[in-house]
Amino acid sequence: MQLKTYNDLQRDILQNLWKIPKDVDVIVGIPRSGILVASFIALSLNLPLVDLDGFCSGRVFETGTTRRRKHTTSHYRRALIVDDSSRTGEALARAVEKLNTASDALPPVTTCVVYGTSAIRDSVDVVMEIIDQPRIFEWNVLHHPGILKDACLDIDGVLCHDPSHAENDDGPAYRDFLKEARPLYLPSHPIKALVTSRLEKYRPETEDWLHRHGIVYDQLIMLDLPNAMERRKAGVHGSHKAAYYRSSSATLFVESELHQAHDIARLSGKPVLSLEGPRMCMPNSFSAQALQQRITNMRLLARWLRGYLGDKWVDRLRAIYMRLPHVKSKGL
């Protein structure tokens, strides 16, 4: 599963601006994500920007003093109709049809997406990057009905802010936090499951907050332990979430913390999106990651030992270590 972030989007647009025809002199964005892309292209090429309906009505956004200006849409040579991504090309085709029926005075158009599937390669004029499914985008992952219906989401750090140290007392302050937590990302469509390390005894407060903020979900999975002290002793934050995710039909878990995302992916054998980063954690990436961390730790240890014992003794210890059977058998 590929993840594209805002940083990726900016980089991929800049690397592919050369694909846009030279006679394009106005950028038209398809709401909503297409406006994001169109804005960046228009700024990069110093061209006028407009939304689809505005262009059909003969209107172009006002510009600053550094931007080129033309008075009406009939003065443009060619319009670039832009969307962020396309799987089938249908949205772009509808946009072109809308333009064709709006006015005879509109200029010819070129269609463009930043990310397209192999299926639209021949039906869209400019496809900046071919990315086949499965894929997710940082800017719409929590508002995509097809993703959310098969997704598990953490609560704290995803739907709302994390409690502060003072709020996390497993008592009155924490109950106040549960009632008044500030929303972060409020998904626009039903979610398969909310899987949280909140304790089961706080289910009423949690369900009330979710209801007040219009969050629709199939299941709410909480941790059945008596108190926060027992939860800290058990240390099962990641394994608790991974156990449900592994046994469910969900295809994505959205977690707030990177280290927990790694644990959930490793234990569940499924992909996990960490909002910290953001980064996609895949279960098959852990051997390489663990090896790199081991190498880093060994280098830090060697540096410390050289400063404490000196080069001679460290070289002797290394020679002894390399002769150990389990090291020789791994080719380290």
C-alpha positions in Angstrom: 0.0 0.0 0.0 1.5 3.3 -1.1 1.1 6.5 0.9 1.4 10.0 -0.7 1.9 12.9 1.7 1.6 16.6 1.2 5.4 16.7 0.8 5.2 14.0 -1.9 2.5 15.9 -3.7 4.6 19.1 -3.8 7.7 17.2 -5.0 5.9 15.2 -7.6 4.2 18.3 -9.1 7.5 20.2 -9.3 9.3 17.2 -11.0 6.5 16.9 -13.6 5.7 20.5 -14.5 7.5 20.0 -17.8 4.7 17.7 -19.0 2.2 20.6 -19.1 1.8 22.1 -22.6 3.5 25.4 -23.2 0.3 27.1 -24.5 -1.6 26.5 -21.2 -2.3 30.0 -19.7 -5.0 29.3 -17.1 -5.3 26.5 -14.4 -8.8 25.2 -13.5 -9.2 23.1 -10.4 -11.9 20.4 -9.8 -13.1 20.9 -6.2 -12.0 19.9 -3.6 -8.6 18.2 -3.9 -8.1 19.5 -7.4 -8.1 23.1 -6.1 -5.1 22.2 -3.9 -3.2 20.9 -6.9 -4.3 23.6 -9.2 -3.2 26.3 -6.7 0.3 24.9 -6.5 0.6 24.5 -10.3 -0.7 28.0 -10.9 1.7 29.5 -8.3 4.7 27.5 -9.8 3.9 28.6 -13.4 2.8 32.1 -12.5 -0.6 31.5 -14.2 -4.2 32.5 -13.3 -6.3 30.1 -11.2 -10.0 29.4 -11.1 -12.4 26.7 -9.9 -14.4 24.7 -12.4 -17.8 26.5 -11.8 -16.1 29.9 -11.9 -14.5 29.2 -15.2 -17.8 28.0 -16.7 -19.3 31.4 -15.6 -16.4 33.3 -17.2 -14.8 34.2 -13.9 -11.1 33.9 -12.8 -9.7 34.4 -9.3 -8.3 37.8 -8.4 -4.5 37.9 -8.5 -1.7 39.7 -6.8 0.7 42.1 -8.5 3.2 39.4 -9.4 0.6 37.4 -11.5 -0.3 37.7 -15.1 -3.8 39.0 -15.7 -6.4 38.6 -18.4 -9.9 40.0 -18.2 -12.2 37.2 -19.4 -12.0 33.5 -20.1 -12.3 34.1 -23.8 -8.9 35.7 -23.8 -7.1 32.4 -22.8 -5.5 30.1 -25.3 -5.7 26.8 -23.4 -7.0 25.7 -19.9 -5.5 23.0 -17.8 -8.3 21.1 -16.0 -6.6 19.6 -12.9 -7.5 16.9 -10.3 -5.3 15.4 -7.6 -5.9 11.8 -8.6 -8.1 9.6 -10.8 -8.8 5.9 -10.9 -11.2 5.8 -13.9 -11.0 9.3 -15.5 -14.7 9.9 -15.0 -14.5 13.1 -12.9 -12.3 14.7 -15.5 -14.6 13.6 -18.3 -17.6 15.2 -16.5 -15.6 18.4 -16.0 -14.8 18.6 -19.7 -18.4 17.9 -20.6 -19.5 20.7 -18.2 -17.1 23.1 -19.8 -18.2 22.2 -23.4 -21.9 22.8 -22.5 -21.3 26.0 -20.5 -20.1 28.3 -23.3 -18.7 28.4 -26.8 -16.3 31.1 -25.8 -14.2 29.0 -23.5 -10.8 28.0 -24.7 -9.7 24.4 -25.5 -8.7 22.2 -22.5 -6.0 19.8 -21.5 -6.8 17.3 -18.7 -4.3 16.6 -15.9 -4.0 14.5 -12.8 -1.0 14.2 -10.5 -1.7 10.5 -9.7 -3.4 8.2 -12.0 -3.8 4.5 -12.5 -2.6 2.5 -15.5 -6.2 2.3 -16.7 -6.4 6.1 -17.5 -3.0 6.4 -19.1 -4.6 6.9 -22.6 -7.7 8.8 -21.5 -6.1 11.7 -19.6 -3.8 14.1 -21.4 -1.2 14.6 -18.6 -0.7 11.9 -15.9 2.2 13.1 -13.7 2.7 9.8 -11.9 1.2 6.3 -12.4 0.3 4.8 -9.1 -2.0 1.8 -9.1 -4.1 0.7 -6.1 -3.9 0.1 -3.2 -2.9 3.7 -2.5 -3.9 6.4 0.1 -3.4 10.1 0.2 -2.6 12.1 3.4 -5.1 14.9 2.4 -8.2 12.7 2.1 -7.5 9.4 4.0 -9.9 10.3 6.9 -12.6 11.5 4.5 -12.7 8.7 2.0 -15.7 6.4 2.4 -14.1 3.4 0.7 -11.1 3.5 3.1 -13.0 4.3 6.3 -15.5 1.4 5.9 -12.6 -1.0 6.1 -10.4 0.9 8.6 -9.6 0.8 12.3 -8.8 4.2 13.9 -7.2 5.1 17.2 -8.9 7.9 19.2 -6.4 9.9 21.2 -4.1 11.7 18.8 -6.3 10.9 15.8 -9.9 12.0 16.5 -8.9 14.2 19.4 -5.8 15.7 21.1 -3.9 13.5 23.6 -4.4 14.2 27.3 -1.7 16.2 29.0 0.1 14.8 32.0 -2.2 16.8 34.3 -5.3 15.6 32.5 -4.2 11.9 32.6 -4.8 11.2 36.3 -7.3 8.3 35.8 -9.7 10.4 37.9 -11.7 13.6 37.8 -9.3 15.5 35.5 -9.3 12.6 33.0 -13.1 12.4 33.0 -13.2 16.2 32.2 -10.7 15.6 29.4 -12.9 12.8 27.9 -15.9 15.2 27.9 -14.2 18.3 26.5 -11.3 16.8 24.3 -10.5 19.1 21.4 -11.3 17.4 18.0 -8.4 16.9 15.6 -9.6 14.8 12.6 -13.4 14.2 12.4 -14.0 11.6 9.7 -16.7 12.3 7.2 -18.0 8.7 6.7 -18.7 5.6 8.9 -15.7 3.8 10.3 -15.4 0.1 10.7 -13.9 0.2 14.2 -12.4 2.5 16.8 -9.7 0.7 18.6 -8.3 2.5 21.6 -6.2 1.9 24.8 -8.8 3.8 26.8 -10.2 1.7 29.6 -13.5 0.0 29.3 -14.8 1.9 32.4 -14.7 5.1 30.3 -17.0 3.8 27.6 -20.0 6.1 28.5 -17.9 9.3 28.3 -16.2 8.1 25.1 -19.4 7.2 23.4 -21.0 10.5 24.4 -18.1 12.5 22.9 -18.2 10.5 19.7 -22.0 11.0 19.4 -21.7 14.8 20.0 -19.1 15.1 17.3 -21.1 13.1 14.7 -18.6 10.2 14.4 -20.3 7.0 13.1 -18.6 3.6 13.6 -19.5 0.0 13.7 -17.5 -1.1 16.8 -15.7 0.6 19.7 -12.9 -1.7 21.1 -11.6 -0.6 24.5 -9.1 -2.1 27.0 -10.6 -4.1 29.7 -8.3 -3.5 32.7 -9.3 -2.0 36.1 -7.1 1.2 36.1 -4.3 3.1 34.4 -1.6 1.6 36.6 -2.5 -1.9 35.5 -2.5 -0.7 31.9 1.0 0.7 32.3 2.2 -2.6 33.9 0.7 -4.7 31.2 2.2 -2.5 28.4 -0.3 -3.9 25.9 -1.1 -0.7 24.0 0.2 -2.0 20.7 -0.7 -5.7 21.1 -4.2 -4.8 22.2 -4.8 -2.9 19.0 -3.0 -5.4 16.8 -5.0 -8.3 18.2 -8.3 -6.9 17.0 -6.9 -5.6 13.8 -5.4 -9.0 13.0 -8.6 -10.9 13.6 -10.8 -8.4 11.7 -11.4 -7.9 8.0 -10.0 -4.3 8.2 -7.4 -3.4 5.7 -5.9 -0.3 7.3 -5.2 0.9 10.9 -4.7 4.6 11.5 -2.5 5.2 14.6 -1.2 8.5 16.1 2.2 7.4 17.3 5.0 6.0 15.1 6.4 3.5 17.6 3.0 2.0 18.2 2.3 1.9 14.5 5.4 -0.2 14.0 4.3 -2.6 16.8 0.7 -2.9 15.4 2.0 -3.6 11.9 4.5 -6.2 13.1 2.0 -8.0 15.3 -0.9 -7.9 13.0 0.9 -8.5 9.7 -1.1 -5.7 8.1 -0.3 -2.1 7.1 -0.6 0.8 9.6 -0.7 4.5 8.8 1.1 6.5 11.4 0.0 10.2 11.6 3.3 10.9 13.2 5.5 11.4 10.1 3.1 10.6 8.5 4.5 7.2 7.5 3.1 3.9 6.2 4.4 1.0 8.4 4.5 -2.3 6.6 4.9 -5.7 8.4 7.6 -6.8 6.0 9.9 -3.8 6.7 10.9 -4.8 10.2 13.8 -7.1 9.4 15.7 -4.3 7.6 14.6 -1.8 10.2 15.7 -4.0 13.1 19.1 -4.7 11.4 19.7 -1.0 10.8 18.9 -0.2 14.4 21.2 -3.0 15.6 24.0 -1.6 13.5 23.4 1.9 14.9 23.4 0.6 18.5 26.7 -1.4 17.9 28.4 1.7 16.5 27.3 3.8 19.5 28.6 1.1 21.9 31.9 0.8 20.0 32.4 4.6 20.2 31.7 4.7 23.9 34.0 1.7 24.5 36.9 3.2 22.5 36.7 6.4 24.6 36.6 4.4 27.8 39.0 1.4 27.1 41.0 2.6 24.1 41.3 1.3 20.6 43.5 -1.7 21.5 41.0 -3.3 23.9 38.0 -2.6 21.6 39.7 -4.3 18.7 40.4 -7.4 20.9 36.8 -7.5 22.0 35.6 -7.2 18.5 37.8 -10.1 17.3 36.4 -12.3 20.1 32.8 -11.4 19.2 33.3 -12.2 15.6 34.5 -15.7 16.4 31.3 -16.5 18.3 29.3 -19.4 16.6 26.0 -17.5 16.3 27.8 -14.5 14.7 29.7 -16.5 12.2 26.6 -18.5 11.2 24.8 -15.2 10.4 27.7 -13.9 8.4 27.9 -10.7 10.5 
